[in-house]
Amino acid sequence: MVHGPGAIWAIIAGMMQCRSCGASVTQSFVDLGMSPLCESYLPAEKLNHMEPFYPLHVWVCGSCFLVQLEQYVSEGEIFTEYAYFSSFAASWVKHAEDYAVAMIDRLKLGPRSFVVELASNDGYLLQHFVKRGVPCLGIEPAANVAKAAVEKGVETLVKFFDDKLGAGLAAEGKQADLIAGNNVLAQVPDVNSFVAGIHHLLKPGGVATLEFPHLQRLMEQNQFDTIYHEHFSYFSLLAVENIFERNGLSLFDVEELWTHGGSLRIYAGRKDGVRRAPSERLLALRRREEELGFRKLETYRAFEEKVRATKRRLLQLLIGLKDQGKRVVGYGAPGKGNTLLNYCGIRSDLLEFTVDKNPYKQGKFLPGTHVPIHPPEKIAKARPDYILILPWNFKDEILAQLAGAREWGARFIVPIPEPAVVQ
């Protein structure tokens, strides 16, 4: 018997179980083909070595509506040494400081309080609590970025967080008044163990806040490049509430943020602790997602064609510019950029090089496409005609940094939500 692509997908998906509710997952969301791990930057000596590619095919659960990617590699392979340092984005550090000030005021945190951040990276957030005399602990699995946090005065435990670690810290008397987790929930393959760990670690009257890209924004703004193997799940409010309720936590508030193209910051407390009435913001967002059809599979089926159309338009733009003899380079080497370039098949024939402020990436090559990464000063030396902004979520910050490029008439390309040229 010959199976069509749809039948093959159903066979493959039938082997998947939802990481939230355990149901069989059979509905495709978007297939981005084969791609390498987005943070696996290559030194020159490894350019001729075999490079592993994995399917970048996303599915949606028909029971709890969690959008998710199958796990192909372990957490340890991805996060034990990590190339992303949060502090290289000034606007993100300012966002973290604003959060620290607001939470200290809202929760009346002081010298007798205790704050824990999960996936604390290089101390970009907790440094602001340390400066204000609030005791804190970072939990970060990547030893190389944890070292940078310790140098900022942030005590850091180099481990993956889960149910067992949360219970162990609680048994040692280290329960937290505030637990923060920014852009980590999507990177956890066992979300139930992770959220159960938060329940253990949180004081009965404590508050946990987690930030993650909002699925609604991903779909509306066509942000398919935020999909990569390091992100196992993509959350609506409705899907994330299921996970928290199942593991002893209740959401009581939510904020919609500008970060990463549109994120949610959820507020949760223990169901067996202080009870808090749900805010109007939370109730309104629940209603909106219901009205937008986030509990209907047909809502998710239309996304893939939008993605394919964007791929065609970006390739048409870049090929047209190269045919005109224009020089095109990139700015940034983020994980999202690697998804975009690999899915679209953009290599150094269309993108001469890219630059990045992170010294860890400079002198290396993008995974899959092998586009070289240089320091930012390379742009002024090359004087390109066009600059493709890969970390488009920091577009305004980057345009300000590149103001000097206008002197020689450079123009900028923003690829998402649709390819556009900016003066």
Secondary structure as the mmCIF struct_conf table of DSSP 4:
data_model
#
loop_
_struct_conf.conf_type_id
_struct_conf.id
_struct_conf.beg_label_comp_id
_struct_conf.beg_label_asym_id
_struct_conf.beg_label_seq_id
_struct_conf.end_label_comp_id
_struct_conf.end_label_asym_id
_struct_conf.end_label_seq_id
HELX_LH_PP_P HELX_LH_PP_P1 VAL A 2 GLY A 4
HELX_RH_AL_P HELX_RH_AL_P1 PRO A 5 ALA A 13
TURN_TY1_P TURN_TY1_P1 GLY A 14 MET A 15
STRN STRN1 GLN A 17 GLN A 17
TURN_TY1_P TURN_TY1_P2 ARG A 19 CYS A 21
STRN STRN2 SER A 24 SER A 24
STRN STRN3 GLN A 27 SER A 35
TURN_TY1_P TURN_TY1_P3 CYS A 38 GLU A 39
STRN STRN4 LEU A 42 LEU A 42
HELX_RH_3T_P HELX_RH_3T_P1 ALA A 44 LYS A 46
TURN_TY1_P TURN_TY1_P4 LEU A 47 ASN A 48
BEND BEND1 HIS A 49 HIS A 49
STRN STRN5 TYR A 54 VAL A 60
TURN_TY1_P TURN_TY1_P5 GLY A 62 CYS A 64
STRN STRN6 VAL A 67 LEU A 69
BEND BEND2 VAL A 73 VAL A 73
HELX_RH_AL_P HELX_RH_AL_P2 GLU A 75 PHE A 79
BEND BEND3 THR A 80 GLU A 81
HELX_RH_3T_P HELX_RH_3T_P2 SER A 86 PHE A 88
HELX_RH_AL_P HELX_RH_AL_P3 ALA A 90 LEU A 107
TURN_TY1_P TURN_TY1_P6 LYS A 108 LYS A 108
TURN_TY1_P TURN_TY1_P7 PRO A 111 ARG A 112
STRN STRN7 VAL A 115 LEU A 118
BEND BEND4 ALA A 119 ALA A 119
TURN_TY1_P TURN_TY1_P8 ASN A 121 ASP A 122
BEND BEND5 GLY A 123 GLY A 123
TURN_TY1_P TURN_TY1_P9 TYR A 124 LEU A 125
HELX_RH_AL_P HELX_RH_AL_P4 LEU A 126 LYS A 131
TURN_TY1_P TURN_TY1_P10 ARG A 132 GLY A 133
STRN STRN8 CYS A 136 ILE A 139
BEND BEND6 PRO A 141 PRO A 141
HELX_RH_AL_P HELX_RH_AL_P5 ALA A 143 GLU A 151
TURN_TY1_P TURN_TY1_P11 LYS A 152 GLY A 153
STRN STRN9 THR A 156 LEU A 157
BEND BEND7 LYS A 159 LYS A 159
HELX_RH_AL_P HELX_RH_AL_P6 ASP A 163 ALA A 171
TURN_TY1_P TURN_TY1_P12 GLU A 172 GLY A 173
STRN STRN10 ALA A 176 ASN A 182
BEND BEND8 ASN A 183 ASN A 183
HELX_RH_3T_P HELX_RH_3T_P3 LEU A 185 GLN A 187
BEND BEND9 PRO A 189 PRO A 189
HELX_RH_AL_P HELX_RH_AL_P7 VAL A 191 LEU A 201
STRN STRN11 LEU A 202 PRO A 213
STRN STRN12 HIS A 214 HIS A 214
HELX_RH_AL_P HELX_RH_AL_P8 LEU A 215 GLU A 220
TURN_TY1_P TURN_TY1_P13 GLN A 221 ASN A 222
HELX_RH_3T_P HELX_RH_3T_P4 PHE A 224 THR A 226
TURN_TY1_P TURN_TY1_P14 HIS A 229 GLU A 230
STRN STRN13 SER A 233 TYR A 234
STRN STRN14 PHE A 235 PHE A 235
HELX_RH_AL_P HELX_RH_AL_P9 LEU A 237 ARG A 246
TURN_TY1_P TURN_TY1_P15 ASN A 247 GLY A 248
STRN STRN15 LEU A 249 LEU A 257
HELX_RH_3T_P HELX_RH_3T_P5 THR A 259 GLY A 261
BEND BEND10 GLY A 262 GLY A 262
STRN STRN16 SER A 263 ARG A 270
TURN_TY1_P TURN_TY1_P16 LYS A 271 ASP A 272
BEND BEND11 GLY A 273 GLY A 273
HELX_LH_PP_P HELX_LH_PP_P2 ALA A 277 SER A 279
HELX_RH_AL_P HELX_RH_AL_P10 GLU A 280 GLU A 291
TURN_TY1_P TURN_TY1_P17 LEU A 292 ARG A 295
BEND BEND12 LYS A 296 LYS A 296
HELX_RH_AL_P HELX_RH_AL_P11 LEU A 297 ARG A 301
TURN_TY1_P TURN_TY1_P18 ALA A 302 ALA A 302
HELX_RH_AL_P HELX_RH_AL_P12 PHE A 303 ASP A 323
TURN_TY1_P TURN_TY1_P19 GLN A 324 GLY A 325
STRN STRN17 VAL A 328 TYR A 331
HELX_RH_AL_P HELX_RH_AL_P13 GLY A 335 CYS A 344
TURN_TY1_P TURN_TY1_P20 GLY A 345 GLY A 345
TURN_TY1_P TURN_TY1_P21 SER A 348 LEU A 350
STRN STRN18 THR A 354 VAL A 355
BEND BEND13 LYS A 357 LYS A 357
TURN_TY1_P TURN_TY1_P22 PRO A 359 GLY A 363
STRN STRN19 PHE A 365 PHE A 365
TURN_TY1_P TURN_TY1_P23 PRO A 367 THR A 369
STRN STRN20 PRO A 372 PRO A 372
STRN STRN21 ILE A 373 HIS A 374
TURN_TY1_P TURN_TY1_P24 PRO A 376 PRO A 376
HELX_RH_AL_P HELX_RH_AL_P14 GLU A 377 ALA A 382
BEND BEND14 ASP A 385 ASP A 385
STRN STRN22 TYR A 386 ILE A 389
BEND BEND15 LEU A 390 LEU A 390
HELX_RH_3T_P HELX_RH_3T_P6 TRP A 392 PHE A 394
HELX_RH_AL_P HELX_RH_AL_P15 LYS A 395 GLN A 401
TURN_TY1_P TURN_TY1_P25 LEU A 402 LEU A 402
HELX_RH_3T_P HELX_RH_3T_P7 ALA A 403 TRP A 408
TURN_TY1_P TURN_TY1_P26 GLY A 409 GLY A 409
STRN STRN23 ARG A 411 VAL A 414
BEND BEND16 ILE A 416 GLU A 418
STRN STRN24 ALA A 420 VAL A 422
#
